[in-house]
């Protein structure tokens, strides 16, 4: 390759680099589609009584792609995740309670388990974390949004 001009070497490198990037991004798992999320939860409402205790969570059906799970991780800290499993999300499998844990949810389709502390998969086929939404808590109202 010593007889090949530097510009040709650079062009070849760029082509290989770009093709490599494209192949890395083309795995069988897809991102969860973006959907508009913007709502408030009043923690004084008895429906959300579970969220007054650190470590508890609730499932909300009419938000996100397949619903949202809201988890109270600290006195003023909440996490909100889309319930869609990140392994083959086109199957629209929504995570459910893991009866053996309060901080894990599991996918009934593939068996993956996710930590509600950070959204990461702890077991199973999923390699991506659950899609997280933003939260803001003012002491009474929890705002969940993207």
ABEGO torsion letter per residue (X at the ends): XAABBAAAAAAAAAAAAAAAAAAAABBABBBBBBBBBBBBBBAABAAAAAAABBGBBBBBAABEAAEBBBBBABAABBBBBBABBABGAAAGBBBBBBAABAABBBBAAAGBBBBAAAGBBABEABABBBBBBBBBBAGABBBBBX
